[in-house]
Amino acid sequence: MSLFDNTQFAFESKSDKDLKKAYYLYKLIGSPALTSFGTKFFNLPFAVDIPFVKPVIRETIYKQFVGGETAEQGVVVANELFKYHVSSILDYSIEGLTEEKQFDEVRDVMLHLVDLAKSNQSIPFVVFKPTAFGRIELFEKVGKKQTLTAEEEKSWANIRQRFEAVCQKGYELDVNIMVDAEETWMQGSADDLTDEMMVKYNTKRALVWNTLQMYRHDRLAYLKEMYAKAEREGYFLGFKIVRGAYMEKERARAQAEGYPSPIQPNKEASDRDYNLALEFIASHHERFGLFAGSHNEESCELLIKLMNENGIEKNNPNFWFGQLFGMSDNISFNLAHLGYNIAKYLPYGPIKEVMPYLVRRAQENTSVAGQTGRELMLIEKELERRKKSK
């Protein structure tokens, strides 16, 4: 029996009505044809503005996977989860920005989130995507070490200042800052910038954290290189380890542009490198902070085993498990019940702005083998248990 089979703990925060709604939603998401149609429909620019559409989204997929329209609404959800010892990371889910003014506005949102995290024990990290602070094309150009125009030089300096402002405030208020990963063609310059912030702000502990997507075949080597560098220079590393979120896009671009795919040849290779990364960090834990972002029960069980073997306390502030809000509650709530640090990624934002995120969640649940079936089976099991106990 898995550590994560206890549905009483998994769904203790949910009413029967909540579970039934989630059940029907996962039934819908489990249909590839329906998800495919929904993806095409919601990619239409006017889709969300059709009168009946927004209320339907709000009461179904939005409520399942999103914490609210504002950060303050997200805090209410975070504090509710924290009653069950499950922390939250507020994720401002806005994408596709292009203007300097917009990037400055996101920086200001992040500074506000640092304040919220400082005043709410339920929020241990503030997270942002690099492209929330600047254009992806500029990250790509800097990564390729191409010559920048005077205007681009100015924009890149602005990106650096936005990174610096958020990391500096996190340092001043002792709030962890996490930088999400994106596509490979912009990741090199984002990695370099995040490492600069680690060198500056991680002198006493892992405060600035980067993200490694282990479906890339080069990330395990990068992790070890970063460890050697941090050992030489005397700073701490924080890494969120995930499998990855852009696989189809990465493969398609590599094929279209004629370069070798950066993605692992198969899922087994991704799983292998993910677990090897956990092993490497656990065995060198004095230098690391680890956030294991995973819906894979075997990887979570492996990390529990590695923590035991390496003498890492369950509540070590540098070791975290994480899942997305609305998914894998059986992992999150059972880990919390066992005393481990666990945080839910809790997106927030207006419906129109979070639609790309919601579409990805639906696609993910359709494509990840067994994910939807597992969710449905656990909900059925809990509803049956409750029925018998009445």
C-alpha positions in Angstrom: 0.0 0.0 0.0 1.3 3.5 -1.0 2.0 6.2 1.6 -0.4 8.3 -0.5 -3.5 6.0 -0.5 -5.2 7.5 2.6 -8.1 9.4 1.1 -9.4 10.6 4.5 -6.3 12.8 4.9 -6.1 13.6 1.1 -9.6 15.2 1.0 -10.1 16.3 4.6 -10.4 19.9 3.3 -13.1 19.0 0.8 -16.9 18.7 1.2 -18.9 15.9 -0.5 -20.1 18.6 -2.9 -16.5 19.7 -3.7 -15.5 16.1 -4.4 -18.4 15.5 -6.7 -17.7 18.6 -8.7 -14.0 17.6 -9.0 -15.1 14.2 -10.1 -17.2 15.4 -12.9 -14.5 17.9 -14.0 -11.9 15.2 -14.1 -14.3 13.0 -16.1 -14.5 15.8 -18.7 -10.8 16.5 -18.7 -10.2 12.7 -19.2 -11.8 12.9 -22.6 -9.0 13.7 -25.2 -11.6 14.8 -27.8 -13.3 17.2 -25.4 -9.9 18.6 -24.1 -8.7 19.0 -27.7 -11.9 20.9 -28.7 -11.7 23.0 -25.5 -8.1 23.9 -26.2 -8.9 25.1 -29.7 -12.0 27.0 -28.5 -10.2 28.8 -25.6 -7.3 29.8 -27.9 -9.8 32.0 -29.8 -9.3 35.6 -28.6 -13.0 36.2 -28.0 -13.9 32.9 -26.4 -13.9 34.0 -22.7 -16.0 37.1 -23.6 -19.0 35.0 -24.8 -21.7 35.7 -22.1 -22.3 32.2 -20.7 -18.7 31.0 -21.0 -17.0 32.9 -18.1 -19.4 31.8 -15.3 -19.1 28.2 -16.5 -15.3 28.4 -16.4 -15.3 30.1 -13.0 -17.4 27.4 -11.4 -15.5 24.5 -13.0 -11.9 24.4 -14.1 -11.0 27.9 -12.6 -12.2 27.0 -9.1 -10.4 23.6 -9.3 -7.0 25.0 -10.3 -6.9 28.7 -9.4 -6.9 30.5 -6.1 -8.8 33.6 -7.1 -8.5 36.8 -9.2 -6.3 38.7 -6.7 -3.4 38.0 -4.5 -5.6 38.7 -1.5 -8.1 36.1 -2.6 -5.2 33.7 -3.0 -4.1 34.4 0.6 -7.6 33.4 1.8 -7.2 30.0 0.0 -3.6 29.7 1.2 -4.6 30.2 4.9 -7.4 27.6 4.5 -4.9 25.1 3.2 -2.5 25.9 6.0 -5.0 24.7 8.6 -4.0 21.3 7.2 -0.3 22.2 7.3 -0.2 22.6 3.5 1.7 25.8 2.5 1.1 27.7 -0.8 3.1 29.6 -3.4 1.1 32.4 -5.0 1.7 32.2 -8.7 0.7 35.4 -10.7 -0.3 33.6 -13.9 0.1 36.2 -16.5 1.9 35.5 -19.8 2.8 37.0 -23.2 3.8 40.5 -22.0 5.8 42.7 -24.4 6.0 46.3 -22.9 8.5 47.7 -20.5 5.6 49.3 -18.5 4.0 45.8 -18.2 7.2 44.3 -16.9 7.5 47.1 -14.3 4.0 46.4 -13.2 4.8 42.7 -12.7 7.9 43.7 -10.7 5.7 45.7 -8.4 3.3 42.8 -8.0 6.2 40.6 -7.0 7.4 43.1 -4.4 3.8 43.1 -3.0 3.9 39.3 -2.9 7.1 39.4 -0.9 5.3 41.6 1.7 2.4 39.2 1.7 4.7 36.2 2.2 6.5 37.9 5.0 3.2 38.5 6.9 1.6 35.1 6.1 3.3 32.0 7.4 1.3 30.0 4.9 3.3 31.4 2.0 7.0 30.3 2.1 8.1 31.4 -1.4 7.5 34.1 -4.0 7.8 32.8 -7.6 8.1 34.5 -11.0 8.9 33.6 -14.6 11.9 35.3 -16.1 9.7 36.4 -19.1 7.4 38.3 -16.7 10.3 40.7 -16.4 11.4 41.0 -20.1 10.8 39.8 -23.7 11.7 36.2 -24.4 13.6 37.3 -27.6 15.9 39.4 -25.5 16.7 36.5 -23.2 17.4 34.4 -26.3 19.7 37.0 -27.8 21.7 37.5 -24.6 21.9 33.7 -24.2 23.4 33.4 -27.7 25.9 36.2 -26.8 24.7 38.3 -29.8 25.4 42.0 -30.0 22.6 44.0 -28.5 21.3 47.4 -29.9 21.5 50.4 -27.5 17.7 50.0 -26.9 18.2 46.3 -26.1 21.1 47.0 -23.8 18.8 49.3 -21.9 16.0 46.7 -21.8 18.4 44.0 -20.5 19.6 46.4 -17.8 15.9 46.9 -16.8 15.5 43.1 -16.6 18.5 42.8 -14.4 17.2 45.6 -12.1 13.8 43.8 -11.8 15.4 40.6 -10.8 17.6 42.5 -8.4 14.7 44.4 -6.8 12.7 41.3 -6.0 15.7 39.3 -4.8 16.9 42.2 -2.7 13.5 42.6 -1.0 13.4 38.9 -0.4 16.8 39.1 1.2 15.8 42.0 3.4 12.6 40.3 4.6 14.0 36.8 4.7 11.5 35.5 2.1 12.5 32.8 -0.4 12.5 33.8 -4.1 11.9 31.1 -6.7 12.6 31.6 -10.5 10.6 29.3 -12.7 12.1 27.6 -15.8 10.9 28.3 -19.4 11.9 27.2 -22.9 15.5 26.1 -23.5 16.2 28.9 -26.1 15.9 31.6 -23.4 16.9 29.6 -20.3 20.7 30.1 -20.5 20.6 33.8 -19.8 17.9 33.3 -17.2 20.1 30.7 -15.5 23.1 33.1 -15.5 21.1 35.9 -14.1 19.6 33.7 -11.3 23.1 32.4 -10.5 24.3 36.0 -10.1 21.5 36.5 -7.6 22.4 33.3 -5.8 26.0 34.4 -5.5 24.9 37.7 -4.0 22.0 36.6 -1.7 22.7 33.0 -0.8 25.7 33.6 1.4 24.0 32.2 4.5 21.3 29.9 3.1 19.4 29.1 0.0 17.2 32.2 -0.5 17.1 32.5 -4.3 16.1 29.3 -6.0 16.3 28.3 -9.7 14.3 25.6 -11.5 15.7 22.6 -13.3 13.5 20.7 -15.9 14.8 17.2 -15.9 13.3 16.3 -19.2 16.3 18.2 -20.6 19.2 15.8 -21.1 21.8 18.3 -19.9 20.3 19.3 -16.5 21.9 16.7 -14.3 25.4 17.8 -15.5 24.4 21.4 -15.0 23.3 20.6 -11.4 26.7 19.1 -10.7 28.6 22.0 -12.3 26.6 24.4 -10.2 27.5 22.4 -7.1 31.2 22.6 -7.9 31.0 26.3 -8.5 29.1 27.0 -5.3 31.6 24.9 -3.3 34.5 26.9 -4.8 32.8 30.3 -4.3 31.1 29.5 -0.9 27.4 30.2 -1.5 24.3 28.0 -1.2 22.1 26.6 -4.0 18.3 26.4 -4.1 16.7 24.3 -6.8 13.2 23.4 -7.7 13.4 20.1 -9.5 10.6 19.3 -12.0 10.2 17.0 -15.0 9.2 19.8 -17.4 6.4 21.6 -19.1 7.3 22.4 -22.7 8.2 19.0 -24.2 6.1 19.1 -27.4 7.0 22.7 -28.1 10.7 22.0 -27.6 10.8 19.0 -29.9 8.8 20.8 -32.6 11.1 23.8 -32.6 14.2 21.7 -32.7 12.9 19.8 -35.7 11.7 22.9 -37.5 15.0 24.7 -37.0 17.3 21.7 -37.5 19.1 21.4 -34.2 19.4 18.4 -31.9 16.4 18.1 -29.5 17.3 19.2 -25.9 14.7 16.8 -24.6 15.4 13.3 -23.2 14.7 10.4 -25.6 11.9 9.0 -23.5 10.0 9.3 -20.2 12.2 6.7 -18.5 15.3 8.9 -19.1 13.5 11.9 -17.5 12.5 9.8 -14.5 16.0 8.5 -14.2 17.6 12.0 -14.2 14.9 13.4 -11.9 15.6 10.7 -9.3 19.4 11.0 -9.7 19.0 14.8 -9.1 17.2 14.0 -5.8 19.9 11.6 -4.8 22.7 14.1 -5.6 21.1 16.9 -3.7 20.2 14.7 -0.7 23.8 13.4 -0.5 25.2 17.0 -0.6 22.3 18.6 1.4 24.5 20.9 3.4 25.0 23.0 0.2 21.4 22.8 -1.1 17.8 23.8 -0.8 15.5 21.4 -2.6 11.9 21.8 -3.8 10.8 18.6 -5.4 7.9 19.6 -7.7 6.4 16.2 -8.6 3.1 14.4 -9.0 5.0 11.2 -9.3 4.4 9.1 -6.1 7.5 7.0 -6.6 9.8 10.1 -6.7 8.1 11.5 -3.6 8.6 8.1 -1.8 12.2 8.1 -3.0 12.9 11.5 -1.5 11.4 10.4 1.8 13.8 7.5 1.8 16.8 9.7 0.8 16.0 12.2 3.6 15.9 9.3 6.1 19.2 7.9 4.8 21.0 11.2 4.9 19.7 12.3 8.3 17.6 15.2 6.9 14.8 16.1 9.3 11.2 16.0 7.9 10.7 19.7 8.7 14.2 20.8 7.5 13.4 24.3 6.1 15.5 23.7 3.0 13.6 20.6 1.9 10.2 20.9 0.3 7.7 18.8 -1.7 5.3 20.6 -4.1 2.3 19.9 -6.3 -0.1 22.1 -8.2 -3.3 23.3 -6.5 -6.2 21.1 -7.5 -4.1 18.1 -8.3 -2.5 15.2 -6.3 -4.1 16.1 -3.0 -3.4 12.5 -2.0 0.3 13.3 -2.1 0.2 16.8 -0.6 -2.1 16.2 2.4 -0.6 12.8 3.3 2.9 14.4 3.3 1.7 17.2 5.4 0.1 14.7 7.8 3.5 12.9 8.1 5.2 16.2 9.0 7.0 17.1 5.7 7.2 20.5 4.2 4.7 20.7 1.4 3.6 23.6 -0.7 0.9 24.0 -3.4 1.5 26.1 -6.5 -1.5 28.4 -6.2 -2.1 30.5 -9.4 -4.2 33.6 -9.3 -5.4 36.1 -11.8 -8.4 37.2 -13.9 -10.0 34.3 -15.9 -8.9 35.7 -19.3 -5.3 36.0 -18.1 -5.0 32.5 -16.6 -6.6 30.7 -19.6 -3.3 29.6 -21.0 -2.4 28.1 -17.6 -5.8 26.4 -17.4 -5.5 25.0 -20.9 -2.1 23.5 -20.0 -3.6 21.9 -16.9 -6.4 20.2 -18.9 -3.8 19.0 -21.5 -1.5 17.7 -18.8 -4.2 15.7 -17.2 -5.2 14.2 -20.5 -1.6 13.4 -21.6 0.0 12.2 -18.4 -0.6 8.5 -18.3 -3.0 7.6 -15.5 -3.2 11.1 -13.9 -6.9 11.6 -14.5 -7.8 8.0 -13.7 -5.8 8.2 -10.5 -7.7 11.3 -9.4 -11.0 9.8 -10.2 -10.3 6.5 -8.4 -9.2 8.4 -5.2 -12.3 10.6 -5.2 -14.5 7.5 -5.7 -12.7 5.8 -2.9 -13.2 8.7 -0.5 -16.9 9.2 -1.4 -17.5 5.5 -0.7 -15.6 5.7 2.6 -17.7 8.7 3.7 -20.9 6.9 2.7 -20.0 3.9 4.8 -19.0 5.9 7.8 -22.3 7.8 8.0 
